[in-house]
Amino acid sequence: MGSAICILLALLVSSPLEGFPPRLELQGAGDQILLPCGAPGPWVRWVWAPRYPKCAGDPGNLEISWQPPGPEPPQFRGRLDPPLSAPGALLLRDLLMSDSGTFTCRGASGPEPPVRLEVTGGCRNNLTVSSNWASPSALTLRCRRCPLLAGPASFRWFLNSQPLGNPRWATKRDHGATVRLDPSRRAAWGRWECRLLGAPPGGFEFCVEPPPGAGAAGPGSEWGIWVAAAAAALGLIGAGLGAWCLWRRRRGR
């Protein structure tokens, strides 16, 4: 029995000790965040695992070449700045919900502890969107101006950069301010955007992802980061118990 336990523990010890517990950062849409990186060396790369892959355009785990600078990913175009006082750090401005995910800085010496960014709420382009999940098949999105202004206003919704139109699974009310939709439908997945009619271009973004078990988790999402963290925890437990097995064997000689 003891030998079987030690063999099992040896398998655990051989698991890759990857990943660090991510540090959570909560921000609102329209805000900015400074992501520090303490990795020394001649080059720095950031890796982004999106929280909402469908909303972000299914980029997979996206690499950002930062030091020396490389091409700017289209998801962050015009919103990335290198802070002069913090080499290697990432300054991301005008945050969107689709920016949510896990950011990991990698230098010549290896990866730094990751940061898990969650963008929720906030005010962007003088608009904000609230959500109400009545059931897995009923989601209501409500768009309004911010700060709240008196007087009528009309809104228009876009899905993945295309006008929403009038699909059967989405019902608009209150001059377009409210839309009730079925998030279990594949056609509803992706990047929703509310815009104010008669205002300059630009709106407020909301992400609708596939429900659990419908293909939401994959190699291109931040779930891979959590799998690595779980493997690291099992590896640490296995290492400790493996040392205990070795101590028992030596003691029995």
Long-range contacts (C-beta under 8 A, 24 or more apart in sequence): 2-245, 2-248, 5-241, 5-245, 6-242, 6-245, 6-249, 9-238, 9-241, 9-242, 9-245, 10-238, 10-242, 11-238, 12-234, 12-235, 12-237, 12-238, 12-239, 12-241, 12-242, 13-235, 13-238, 13-239, 13-242, 15-231, 15-232, 15-234, 15-235, 15-238, 16-228, 16-231, 16-232, 16-235, 17-231, 17-232, 17-235, 17-236, 18-228, 18-231, 18-232, 19-114, 19-225, 19-228, 19-229, 19-231, 19-232, 20-111, 20-113, 20-114, 20-229, 20-232, 21-113, 21-229, 22-102, 22-113, 22-114, 22-115, 22-116, 22-225, 22-229, 23-113, 23-114, 23-115, 23-116, 24-116, 24-118, 25-115, 25-116, 25-117, 25-118, 26-118, 26-120, 27-95, 27-117, 27-118, 27-119, 27-122, 28-95, 28-119, 28-120, 28-121, 28-122, 28-123, 29-95, 29-96, 29-97, 29-119, 29-120, 29-121, 29-122, 29-123, 29-124, 29-128, 29-204, 29-205, 30-94, 30-95, 30-122, 30-123, 30-124, 30-125, 31-95, 31-119, 31-122, 32-91, 32-92, 32-93, 32-94, 32-95, 33-91, 33-92, 33-95, 33-117, 34-83, 34-86, 34-89, 34-90, 34-91, 35-89, 35-90, 35-91, 35-92, 35-103, 35-105, 35-115, 35-117, 36-86, 36-88, 36-89, 37-66, 37-86, 37-88, 37-89, 37-90, 37-105, 37-107, 37-112, 38-88, 38-105, 38-112, 39-88, 39-105, 39-106, 39-107, 39-108, 39-109, 39-110, 39-111, 39-112, 40-107, 40-108, 40-109, 41-107, 41-108, 41-109, 42-67, 42-108, 43-67, 43-68, 43-107, 43-108, 44-87, 44-88, 44-105, 44-106, 44-107, 45-105, 45-106, 45-107, 46-90, 46-103, 46-104, 46-105, 46-106, 47-103, 47-104, 47-106, 48-73, 48-101, 48-102, 48-103, 49-101, 49-102, 49-104, 49-220, 49-221, 49-222, 49-224, 49-225, 50-98, 50-100, 50-101, 50-220, 50-221, 50-222, 51-100, 51-101, 51-102, 51-117, 51-118, 51-221, 51-222, 52-97, 52-98, 52-100, 52-101, 52-207, 52-209, 53-209, 53-216, 53-218, 53-220, 53-221, 54-189, 54-190, 54-191, 54-207, 54-208, 54-209, 54-210, 54-216, 55-97, 55-98, 55-190, 55-191, 55-205, 55-207, 55-208, 55-209, 56-98, 56-101, 56-191, 57-191, 58-220, 59-220, 60-219, 60-220, 61-219, 61-220, 61-224, 64-90, 66-90, 75-99, 94-124, 95-119, 95-122, 96-124, 96-205, 97-205, 97-206, 97-207, 98-191, 98-205, 98-207, 100-207, 101-222, 102-222, 102-225, 104-225, 114-225, 116-222, 116-225, 123-147, 124-202, 124-203, 124-204, 124-205, 125-196, 125-199, 125-200, 125-202, 125-203, 125-204, 126-196, 126-199, 127-194, 127-195, 127-196, 127-203, 127-204, 128-204, 129-192, 129-194, 129-204, 129-205, 129-206, 131-206, 133-183, 136-183, 136-184, 136-211, 137-182, 137-183, 137-184, 138-180, 138-182, 139-180, 139-181, 139-182, 139-183, 139-208, 140-178, 140-179, 140-180, 140-181, 141-178, 141-179, 141-180, 141-181, 141-192, 141-194, 141-206, 142-177, 142-178, 143-176, 143-177, 143-178, 143-194, 143-204, 144-177, 145-196, 153-177, 153-196, 153-197, 154-196, 154-197, 154-198, 155-194, 155-195, 155-196, 155-197, 156-194, 156-195, 156-197, 157-192, 157-193, 157-194, 157-195, 158-192, 158-193, 158-194, 158-195, 158-203, 159-188, 159-190, 159-191, 159-192, 159-193, 160-190, 160-191, 161-191, 161-193, 181-208, 183-208, 183-211, 184-211, 184-214, 186-210
